[in-house]
Amino acid sequence: MATLQQQIADAFLTRLAQTKEFDPTLIEELRRVLSSGRKLKADDFIKIFSTPAGGDLR
């Protein structure tokens, strides 16, 4: 059985995937971070949201 945190994360990612405003690779990165089982840090989210779609920062 999934924990409450996992259920909330799954519901959030499912609703996010239904919108057309987010890149599917961004959603997969979020899914990976949220399901890692480790304590989440702001730096994890900054890294995901600050990287331009399809590439590295230059």
C-alpha positions, -999 to +999 in steps of 0.1 A: +000+000+000+013+034-009+020+060+018-001+092+020+028+111+006+031+088-024-007+090-030-006+128-030+025+129-053+008+104-077-024+125-078-004+157-084+016+142-112-014+127-128-032+160-129-001+177-141+003+153-169-033+161-181-023+197-187-006+206-220+015+233-204+042+211-190+069+191-208+065+153-203+102+151-195+098+176-167+070+155-153+092+124-154+120+142-136+095+153-109+082+117-106+118+105-102+126+130-075+093+125-056+096+087-057+133+086-047+124+080-011+150+105+002+143+138+019+135+164-008+155+196-010+147+229-026+178+224-048+162+193-064+133+214-076+155+244-086+176+220-108+145+207-125+127+240-131+157+261-140+170+239-168+156+249-202+135+222-219+157+199-239+191+211-228+217+223-204+223+258-192+250+276-212 
